[in-house]
Structures are given as C-alpha cells and as structure tokens.
Amino acid sequence: MKDFSVISDTTPLLAFIKKNELGLLKTLFNQLIIPKAVYDEVLNTPKNLTNEGRIFEDELKKNWISVRELESPKYPDLGLGKGENEAINLCIENENPLLLIDEKKGRNIAKSLKIKILGTVGVLNLIKKKDLKNNNELIENINLIIKRGFYLSSEVILNFIDNLKK
C-alpha cells in the first residue's frame, strides 16, 4: 500500500489524530490527500480539540499530507456532509481509487461511483497485517475510538476481533 496515495474524509483522520498516531497512515500510504473542507473540519471541530489541531498541524509541516481545493466538483451535492462530499469528488477529480471514509451513506455512494473505500477499522486491519501493532494495542485503538464517540456497529467490531485471531 505504501505506493498508494489516499484521499481521506474527516472521521478516519480524527480517529488517528486523537491517539496521536497519524504517522501510522504515513507508514501505510505514500501521501495523504485531503480536500479543503476536511482540513477545515479537523481544525474547526466543535469539540475544541486544540491538542488534536496541533498534532494535525505538525504532520502537515512534514509535507506528506496535501490539502487540495476542488476545481470543479462533478457531483456538487451528494446529500452528504461537506467533507465527505469534497473527498468523494476529489477522488473522481484526481482519478484516485482509494478513499478513507467511515460513514455508511458516504461509503455506499463512493462504492456506487466505483471508488475503493477503506474505513478506520480497515486501516487497523492493515496495521495488523503489516505487524505495526500487536493485538492488545489494536484493541486499545478500538476502545479509544468507541470512548471518543465514534460509532462502530457490533458487526464491524466482531469482524475486527475475528481478524485479530487470524
């Protein structure tokens, strides 16, 4: 996967920022591309995440995260949040086949547009596959994600735990 650039929506980004592990995405992907709306959402999140904002700004300075403005969105209104809408359009505009996105509606729309998707749990599975973390550390990640208010269905959690056993 290191050869791939990936476009990200806000939620997967925040999941790794909150644990100060955004660098794991750098280990997995060549470049992280985000639309301007995602950048704004991360820095202006209503929960006043000042520490997370600093972590994000520090990683931006390392030049492996690129913030892009959309030139002319093919689908200006997909009925999603601004970050999700721009992330999907950025995938189309840049012919980038991989999108990090968690929300079910956005995932379904992206799939219908032939965009390959990966969610936060999928990234954790990649981390497991590359032996970047052990099972206990990965379970700690899932616990933190849930405690921080991210919704994961019981099916997703059970599949993740089953994958840890392999």
trRosetta pair geometry for C-beta under 8 A, 3 or more apart (Angstrom, degrees):
i j d omega theta_ij theta_ji phi_ij phi_ji
1 4 5.3 -56 -168 29 61 117
1 28 5.2 -11 100 178 129 80
1 29 6.1 -55 145 -83 99 63
1 126 6.4 -3 -1 -156 160 138
2 27 7.6 -62 -99 161 102 42
2 28 6.7 -134 -81 177 64 25
2 29 6.7 -166 -124 -114 37 14
2 30 5.9 94 166 -60 54 74
3 30 5.9 12 -165 -43 17 126
4 29 5.7 -64 88 -135 81 84
4 30 6.0 172 73 10 26 102
4 98 5.9 40 169 21 136 149
5 29 6.4 88 -133 174 28 108
5 30 5.3 -64 -71 71 64 102
5 31 4.1 -15 -119 62 99 95
5 32 7.5 -170 -163 -73 74 18
5 33 5.8 44 164 -15 115 112
5 96 6.2 -76 91 -133 101 124
5 98 7.8 164 93 56 49 110
6 25 7.6 -113 59 -171 133 106
6 29 4.6 -70 4 -132 113 155
6 31 7.6 175 27 87 58 53
6 32 6.0 -20 69 -114 87 61
6 33 7.0 -177 90 27 36 80
6 96 7.4 144 -131 168 26 126
6 98 4.8 -61 -117 106 82 114
6 99 7.3 154 -171 -103 81 19
6 100 5.8 61 156 -25 123 102
6 118 7.6 -52 -144 46 135 125
7 32 8.0 123 -111 -168 23 54
7 33 4.8 -40 -99 79 71 98
7 34 7.0 139 -159 -91 65 38
7 35 7.6 41 -166 -29 110 84
7 87 5.6 154 144 -162 109 82
7 90 5.2 172 -147 101 146 116
7 91 5.2 -145 45 -73 149 82
7 94 7.2 144 -62 53 132 135
7 96 5.2 114 -21 97 114 145
7 98 7.0 151 25 92 74 61
7 99 5.2 -28 75 -110 96 71
7 100 7.1 -162 94 20 44 76
8 12 5.6 -116 -154 71 109 114
8 13 5.1 112 140 -55 137 104
8 25 7.9 -9 -63 -153 148 152
8 32 5.9 -7 -4 -166 125 100
8 33 7.4 150 11 72 74 47
8 34 5.4 -37 62 -90 88 92
8 38 6.5 139 100 -175 77 162
8 87 6.6 -78 113 -132 22 130
8 99 7.4 152 -95 -165 31 58
8 100 4.0 -9 -115 56 82 117
8 101 7.7 174 -154 -60 49 61
9 12 6.4 87 64 17 78 95
9 13 7.3 -149 96 -4 40 102
9 38 6.1 -153 -153 -103 33 124
9 83 5.4 106 -157 135 77 104
9 84 5.2 22 -128 -96 131 64
9 87 4.4 -98 -78 -6 75 169
9 99 7.1 50 -23 173 94 98
9 100 6.3 -143 25 98 73 70
9 101 4.4 67 6 -106 133 79
9 102 7.1 -135 77 14 126 73
9 103 7.4 -97 127 14 160 100
9 106 6.6 65 -83 146 163 158
10 13 5.7 -76 -157 42 33 114
10 14 6.0 27 159 -20 75 110
10 38 4.9 -164 -67 -140 76 82
10 41 4.4 -57 -98 103 144 138
10 42 6.0 -164 -136 -61 93 79
10 81 7.9 -64 21 107 128 139
10 83 4.5 12 -23 152 111 166
10 84 7.8 -75 14 -52 93 69
11 14 5.8 -56 -144 36 30 109
11 15 6.5 37 156 -27 64 102
11 101 7.3 73 48 -153 110 46
11 102 4.3 -92 102 29 139 126
11 103 6.6 134 -2 -32 152 87
11 120 7.0 -93 130 -40 92 120
11 150 6.9 121 -167 -126 106 111
12 15 5.5 -48 -151 26 36 117
12 16 7.0 20 157 -7 65 103
12 100 4.1 -104 60 156 159 114
12 101 6.8 -91 -15 -76 120 16
12 102 5.7 158 -54 -36 82 103
12 118 8.0 69 -110 106 160 77
12 119 6.4 -160 -82 -165 116 48
12 120 4.6 -170 -118 -71 79 81
12 123 6.5 113 -161 -8 121 142
13 16 6.5 -70 -161 41 31 99
13 17 6.1 27 150 -19 69 113
13 22 7.4 27 -161 -118 70 105
13 32 8.0 121 -104 178 104 138
13 34 7.0 33 -75 -96 151 138
13 38 6.8 106 6 175 153 117
13 42 6.0 -61 115 -90 134 127
13 56 7.7 56 162 -113 113 116
13 100 7.3 115 -46 104 73 134
14 17 5.3 -56 -135 41 35 113
14 18 5.9 41 164 -28 69 104
14 42 6.6 -165 -73 -117 87 85
14 45 7.4 100 -107 -85 133 152
14 49 7.9 104 -140 51 105 176
14 52 7.0 26 -140 -175 77 145
15 18 6.3 -52 -150 28 21 111
15 19 7.4 -1 156 2 54 108
15 102 7.8 113 -30 -54 135 146
15 120 4.4 28 52 -126 171 139
15 141 8.0 64 165 180 101 97
15 145 5.3 13 -141 -112 105 108
15 148 7.9 162 -117 71 61 140
15 150 6.2 35 -95 -71 103 161
16 19 6.2 -67 -152 46 36 98
16 21 4.9 -103 -162 83 81 81
16 22 4.8 117 125 -89 111 53
16 24 6.2 -135 -144 48 127 108
16 25 6.0 96 128 -29 176 112
16 120 7.7 -165 -38 -133 85 99
16 123 7.6 -64 -60 118 123 151
17 20 7.3 23 -175 -82 37 35
17 22 5.4 30 -84 -61 63 112
17 42 7.1 125 -24 -153 167 115
17 49 7.9 82 122 146 124 141
17 52 4.7 78 141 -158 116 98
17 55 5.3 146 -158 93 86 128
17 56 5.5 -4 -124 -65 135 93
18 49 7.7 -70 -95 -149 84 140
18 52 6.0 -16 -85 -101 57 125
18 144 6.8 174 116 149 115 115
18 145 7.9 130 70 -97 137 57
18 148 5.5 33 176 -114 162 167
19 141 6.3 -19 -79 -122 169 80
19 144 5.7 97 -83 110 111 157
20 55 5.6 -126 -114 -124 75 143
21 24 4.8 12 162 -6 95 117
21 141 7.7 -58 38 -111 161 114
22 25 5.9 -41 -175 23 55 112
22 26 7.3 57 133 -18 69 99
22 55 6.4 145 -2 150 129 107
22 56 7.1 140 -68 -99 163 57
22 59 4.9 -63 108 -74 141 160
23 26 5.0 -46 -157 30 51 118
23 27 6.6 56 146 -23 71 97
23 59 7.2 -147 -67 -110 68 115
24 27 5.4 -48 -154 30 39 116
24 28 6.6 29 151 -12 67 107
24 123 7.7 106 119 160 116 113
24 127 6.0 -2 -176 -102 130 123
24 132 6.4 124 -138 141 102 148
24 133 8.0 -12 -119 -32 137 117
25 28 5.7 -61 -148 42 36 107
25 29 5.8 -21 171 28 74 110
25 32 5.6 43 136 -71 128 133
25 123 7.1 -24 -96 -156 84 138
26 29 7.1 -75 -121 60 21 71
26 32 7.3 -73 -80 -17 64 114
26 59 7.7 -148 -48 -153 126 111
26 62 7.7 -24 -103 111 150 140
26 64 5.2 56 -120 118 108 158
27 130 7.5 161 135 122 114 155
27 132 6.3 122 116 -116 152 146
28 123 6.9 -176 43 -151 174 90
28 126 5.7 69 -131 128 135 135
28 127 7.2 -71 -67 -75 128 71
28 130 7.1 -156 -98 -5 86 159
29 32 6.0 97 91 -67 133 74
31 64 5.9 -146 -120 -172 62 66
31 65 7.6 156 -170 -97 71 26
31 66 6.1 15 175 -1 118 113
32 64 6.4 57 20 131 89 81
32 65 4.7 -24 76 -109 105 75
32 66 7.2 167 87 22 52 68
33 65 7.7 165 -87 -161 26 54
33 66 4.9 -20 -111 68 73 101
33 68 5.8 8 -172 -4 103 123
33 90 6.8 -163 129 152 115 134
33 94 7.2 -38 125 44 164 173
33 96 6.9 -149 51 -75 142 172
34 38 4.2 -112 -176 81 109 132
34 39 5.7 133 112 -52 122 80
34 42 8.0 1 169 -11 161 134
34 65 6.6 1 5 -174 110 99
34 66 7.3 163 25 83 64 50
34 67 5.7 -28 74 -108 88 63
34 68 7.2 161 80 22 36 78
34 87 7.3 -35 -145 -100 61 95
35 38 5.2 99 58 5 71 99
35 39 7.3 -129 104 -3 40 89
35 67 7.6 52 170 -161 13 66
35 68 6.0 -55 -108 73 51 79
35 69 7.6 84 -157 -116 74 22
35 70 6.2 9 -138 -43 118 95
35 83 6.9 166 67 -146 109 57
35 86 3.5 -163 118 137 164 119
35 87 5.5 -132 4 -71 118 53
35 89 7.5 60 -87 66 150 94
35 90 4.8 -151 -66 -44 106 140
36 39 5.4 -53 -152 35 38 117
36 40 6.3 37 152 -18 69 104
36 67 6.0 79 -90 174 59 103
36 68 7.1 -108 -36 89 76 34
36 69 5.3 26 -31 -96 128 65
36 70 7.6 -109 17 -3 103 77
36 86 6.9 -101 48 -179 68 160
37 40 5.7 -53 -149 38 32 112
37 41 6.3 33 152 -21 65 106
37 82 4.3 -143 -157 135 140 99
37 83 4.6 -160 121 -88 104 55
37 85 7.4 7 63 62 168 87
37 86 4.2 143 25 12 127 149
37 87 7.8 -108 68 -34 110 76
38 41 5.6 -52 -144 36 33 112
38 42 6.4 34 156 -20 65 104
38 83 4.4 99 -83 -145 68 106
38 86 6.8 -142 -23 80 86 120
38 87 6.1 70 -51 -66 129 106
39 42 6.1 -58 -151 34 27 108
39 43 6.5 5 160 -1 63 113
39 67 4.7 30 -63 -126 145 126
40 43 6.2 -70 -144 48 27 98
40 44 5.5 -17 173 20 69 120
40 83 8.0 -150 61 -79 86 98
41 44 6.6 -71 -121 57 19 84
41 45 6.4 54 167 -77 60 76
41 81 7.9 68 -97 149 148 127
41 82 7.4 171 -57 76 118 102
41 83 4.8 -39 -8 -61 151 136
42 45 6.5 -18 -156 -37 22 106
42 52 7.5 -125 -177 135 85 107
42 53 7.2 144 140 -106 80 68
42 56 5.4 158 149 -131 131 166
43 53 5.2 84 -130 -130 65 107
43 56 6.8 -138 -74 88 79 144
43 57 7.8 76 -102 -61 111 96
45 48 7.4 -129 91 -29 80 19
45 49 5.2 11 66 15 129 112
45 52 7.5 -10 32 83 141 134
45 53 8.0 -154 23 -65 101 98
49 52 3.7 -12 151 36 118 122
49 53 5.9 138 101 -27 77 85
50 53 5.5 -52 -149 32 32 116
50 54 6.7 34 153 -19 64 101
51 54 5.7 -53 -154 33 34 111
51 55 6.6 36 148 -19 65 103
52 55 5.5 -49 -148 34 36 114
52 56 6.3 37 152 -19 66 106
53 56 5.7 -55 -148 38 30 113
53 57 6.2 31 154 -19 65 107
54 57 5.7 -54 -144 38 31 111
54 58 6.3 36 154 -23 64 104
55 58 5.8 -55 -152 33 28 113
55 59 6.7 23 153 -14 63 106
56 59 5.9 -58 -152 37 31 107
56 60 6.4 37 150 -24 65 104
57 60 5.5 -49 -148 30 34 117
57 61 6.8 40 152 -24 62 101
58 61 5.9 -53 -159 27 32 114
58 62 7.4 33 146 -22 61 102
59 62 5.6 -51 -160 24 42 116
59 64 7.3 -68 176 56 85 96
59 65 5.7 62 129 -7 98 133
60 63 7.9 50 167 -66 42 34
60 65 5.2 -73 -104 69 59 120
60 67 7.5 7 -135 -27 118 111
62 65 7.5 67 64 9 86 87
68 90 6.1 121 83 -137 125 126
68 94 7.6 32 132 -55 172 135
70 73 5.0 18 162 -60 145 87
70 86 5.7 -129 -38 -144 129 91
70 89 5.6 20 -123 113 138 125
70 90 6.1 -107 -89 -77 92 79
70 93 6.3 173 -141 -26 80 162
71 93 6.3 152 32 -155 97 138
72 93 7.7 147 59 -110 56 120
73 76 4.8 121 89 -86 123 60
73 85 7.5 21 -150 153 151 95
73 86 7.3 -88 -93 -113 128 59
73 89 4.0 -25 -134 -153 94 153
73 93 7.4 -72 -106 -54 47 123
74 89 6.1 176 32 -136 76 88
74 92 5.2 -85 23 120 134 147
74 93 7.1 -172 -16 -65 100 77
75 78 5.1 52 138 -65 123 96
75 85 7.4 -132 106 -160 93 86
75 88 7.0 -39 64 110 126 116
75 89 5.9 -148 52 -87 79 97
75 92 7.4 95 8 14 100 160
75 113 7.8 -99 -13 -95 149 145
76 85 7.7 31 173 173 31 126
76 89 7.8 50 -89 -90 35 148
77 85 7.0 -22 -124 -137 34 142
78 84 7.4 -112 74 116 126 98
78 85 5.1 175 30 -116 103 87
78 88 6.3 7 -12 65 165 150
78 106 7.9 85 114 -117 133 70
78 109 5.4 96 177 -177 129 158
79 105 7.6 -93 107 160 100 132
79 109 8.0 175 57 -79 94 148
80 84 3.9 -95 151 91 132 124
80 85 4.7 169 71 -58 102 81
80 88 7.4 93 41 2 155 134
80 103 7.5 140 -146 92 110 141
80 105 6.4 178 -100 110 95 111
80 106 5.2 86 -130 -89 142 94
80 109 6.8 -118 -47 27 130 157
81 84 4.8 86 57 13 82 105
81 85 6.7 -151 89 -8 38 92
81 103 7.8 109 12 8 115 167
81 106 7.8 -43 31 -68 88 130
82 85 5.7 -58 -144 38 27 113
82 86 6.2 21 161 -13 65 109
83 86 6.0 -60 -145 41 26 105
83 87 6.1 28 157 -22 65 109
84 87 5.7 -56 -144 35 28 112
84 88 6.4 26 159 -16 64 106
84 101 6.5 87 -129 -137 91 122
84 103 6.3 -54 -94 48 144 132
84 106 4.1 -99 -160 -110 133 138
85 88 6.2 -59 -152 36 26 107
85 89 6.4 19 154 -11 62 112
86 89 5.6 -60 -144 44 33 110
86 90 5.9 38 155 -27 68 106
87 90 5.6 -52 -145 33 28 114
87 91 6.8 35 152 -22 61 99
87 99 6.0 113 150 -150 107 114
87 101 6.5 155 111 -79 145 113
87 106 7.9 39 68 -173 120 132
88 91 5.7 -49 -156 28 34 114
88 92 6.8 28 149 -14 64 104
88 99 6.7 25 -96 -124 57 161
88 101 7.8 27 -66 -70 87 155
88 106 6.9 -145 -51 -163 123 91
88 109 6.4 -22 -118 111 159 112
88 110 5.3 -132 -114 -91 106 87
88 113 6.7 94 -174 45 110 154
88 115 6.6 -150 -141 4 77 165
89 92 5.6 -55 -151 38 37 111
89 93 6.0 37 152 -20 70 109
90 93 5.5 -52 -137 40 32 112
90 94 5.9 7 167 3 67 113
90 96 7.2 -9 129 34 78 126
91 94 6.6 -71 -139 52 19 91
91 95 7.9 47 165 -125 52 6
91 96 4.9 -102 -136 69 62 89
91 97 7.3 96 -168 -100 105 13
91 98 7.8 -158 -127 62 116 25
91 99 5.1 -48 -73 -67 143 115
91 110 7.1 54 45 -141 160 104
91 113 7.8 114 92 108 122 127
91 115 4.8 50 135 -125 152 133
92 95 7.5 16 -174 -75 28 43
92 113 6.6 -62 -77 164 114 134
92 115 7.4 -76 -60 -71 74 119
96 99 7.6 111 109 -64 102 75
97 115 6.6 -177 -158 -144 46 56
97 116 5.0 39 154 16 87 109
98 115 7.7 155 -97 179 12 81
98 116 5.0 -31 -97 82 62 106
98 117 7.6 148 -155 -97 54 21
98 118 6.4 5 -167 3 99 113
99 110 5.4 -118 61 -152 148 148
99 115 5.1 25 -1 155 125 124
99 116 7.0 154 19 83 74 51
99 117 5.2 -32 71 -108 91 70
99 118 7.3 164 83 27 43 69
100 117 7.7 124 -108 -162 18 66
100 118 5.6 -38 -102 78 65 86
100 119 7.1 115 -162 -117 65 24
100 120 7.6 77 -173 -66 103 54
100 123 6.8 24 -126 -54 118 126
101 106 5.0 -121 174 117 134 121
101 107 5.5 179 104 -78 111 73
101 110 6.1 141 41 -16 153 155
101 117 5.6 -62 47 -147 101 112
101 118 7.9 102 29 62 60 42
101 119 6.6 -56 86 -95 42 72
102 106 7.9 44 65 62 40 122
102 107 7.4 -54 156 -51 12 116
102 119 4.6 95 -104 -145 65 104
102 120 5.6 4 -85 -6 121 99
102 150 7.4 -46 162 -163 163 113
103 106 4.4 66 78 18 101 112
103 107 6.6 -174 88 -15 47 88
104 107 5.6 -56 -145 35 29 113
104 108 6.3 28 159 -19 65 106
105 108 5.9 -55 -150 35 29 110
105 109 6.5 27 153 -16 64 106
106 109 5.8 -55 -146 37 32 109
106 110 6.2 34 155 -20 66 107
107 110 5.8 -56 -147 37 29 112
107 111 6.3 30 155 -19 64 107
107 117 5.2 133 -141 159 84 169
107 119 7.1 -24 -91 -65 133 110
108 111 5.8 -53 -147 36 30 112
108 112 6.4 30 154 -20 63 106
109 112 5.7 -55 -150 35 32 112
109 113 6.5 20 153 -9 64 109
110 113 5.9 -68 -153 44 31 105
110 115 4.1 -77 -178 69 88 121
110 117 5.1 102 101 -68 136 120
111 114 7.7 45 -178 -74 35 19
111 115 6.8 -92 -74 59 27 70
111 117 6.2 -66 -63 -2 84 124
117 122 8.0 135 129 15 68 164
118 122 4.0 -137 -163 102 79 141
118 123 6.1 101 146 -55 114 75
118 126 7.7 19 -167 -26 140 130
119 122 4.8 104 49 7 61 105
119 123 7.2 -115 106 -4 37 87
119 156 8.0 -51 89 -146 149 136
120 123 5.7 -52 -153 32 33 111
120 124 6.6 34 148 -18 65 102
120 145 6.5 147 135 -126 148 149
120 150 7.3 -18 39 174 163 155
121 124 5.4 -48 -150 35 38 114
121 125 6.5 44 148 -22 65 99
121 142 7.5 48 -108 -103 92 101
121 152 6.8 109 -54 -132 128 127
121 156 5.6 180 -8 175 169 109
121 159 7.8 80 151 84 142 104
121 160 5.2 -97 -161 -83 118 125
122 125 5.4 -48 -151 31 35 115
122 126 6.7 38 148 -19 63 99
123 126 5.5 -49 -153 33 37 114
123 127 6.5 43 146 -22 65 101
124 127 5.3 -48 -149 33 37 117
124 128 6.5 42 149 -21 64 101
124 138 5.5 120 -177 -150 110 102
124 141 5.8 176 -114 100 127 145
124 142 7.1 75 -148 -62 173 88
124 160 6.8 23 90 -145 129 121
125 128 5.5 -49 -151 33 35 115
125 129 6.3 38 149 -22 65 105
125 160 7.0 -122 -67 -126 96 78
125 163 5.6 -32 -120 145 106 158
126 129 5.4 -52 -146 36 34 115
126 130 6.2 20 158 -7 67 109
127 130 6.1 -63 -145 46 27 101
127 132 4.6 -85 -162 57 78 116
127 133 5.2 15 149 20 117 107
127 138 6.8 166 92 -99 118 108
128 131 7.5 25 179 -76 33 36
128 132 7.8 -76 -57 39 19 78
128 133 6.9 -55 -83 66 56 85
128 135 7.5 53 -125 -89 111 62
128 138 5.8 19 -75 -82 104 157
128 163 6.8 118 80 133 160 107
128 164 6.6 -116 -131 -104 150 66
133 137 4.0 -121 -175 92 109 130
133 138 5.3 135 109 -55 123 83
133 141 7.5 56 136 -25 167 131
134 137 5.1 95 55 11 68 104
134 138 7.2 -133 101 -5 35 92
135 138 5.6 -59 -147 38 32 111
135 139 6.3 32 156 -19 68 104
135 164 4.8 100 -131 -169 107 116
136 139 5.7 -52 -147 36 32 110
136 140 6.4 38 150 -23 63 104
137 140 5.4 -50 -151 33 33 118
137 141 6.7 41 147 -24 63 99
138 141 5.4 -44 -153 27 37 117
138 142 6.8 37 149 -16 64 100
138 160 8.0 -156 150 169 115 109
138 164 6.4 -177 86 -103 138 118
139 142 5.6 -50 -151 35 37 111
139 143 6.3 41 149 -20 66 104
139 161 7.8 55 -102 -104 100 86
139 164 7.3 33 -59 -103 94 164
140 143 5.6 -52 -147 36 32 114
140 144 6.3 32 155 -19 64 106
141 144 5.9 -58 -149 36 28 109
141 145 6.3 31 153 -22 64 106
142 145 5.6 -53 -149 33 31 114
142 146 6.4 28 155 -15 65 106
142 152 7.3 -63 -157 30 92 168
142 157 6.7 117 -174 -129 135 89
142 160 6.4 146 -93 121 143 153
143 146 5.9 -61 -152 39 29 108
143 147 6.1 26 154 -17 67 111
144 147 5.6 -56 -141 41 31 111
144 148 6.1 26 159 -16 66 110
145 148 6.1 -63 -148 39 25 106
145 150 4.5 -51 172 51 84 135
145 152 6.7 58 115 -29 122 127
146 150 6.4 -83 -86 64 31 81
146 152 6.2 -75 -85 24 92 111
152 156 4.8 -117 -177 82 92 128
152 157 5.3 106 124 -55 120 93
153 156 4.7 99 57 3 81 100
153 157 7.1 -149 95 -2 44 86
154 157 5.6 -55 -148 40 36 113
154 158 6.1 35 155 -19 69 108
155 158 5.9 -56 -144 39 27 108
155 159 6.3 29 156 -18 63 107
156 159 5.9 -55 -147 37 28 111
156 160 6.3 31 153 -22 62 107
157 160 5.6 -56 -151 34 30 114
157 161 6.5 27 153 -16 65 105
158 161 5.7 -53 -146 37 33 109
158 162 6.3 36 153 -20 65 105
159 162 5.6 -53 -148 36 32 114
159 163 6.4 34 152 -21 64 104
160 163 5.7 -55 -152 34 31 112
160 164 6.8 37 148 -25 62 100
161 164 5.5 -46 -154 25 37 117
161 165 7.2 39 149 -22 62 99
162 165 5.9 -54 -161 26 37 113
162 166 7.4 41 145 -28 63 99
163 166 5.7 -46 -158 17 43 115
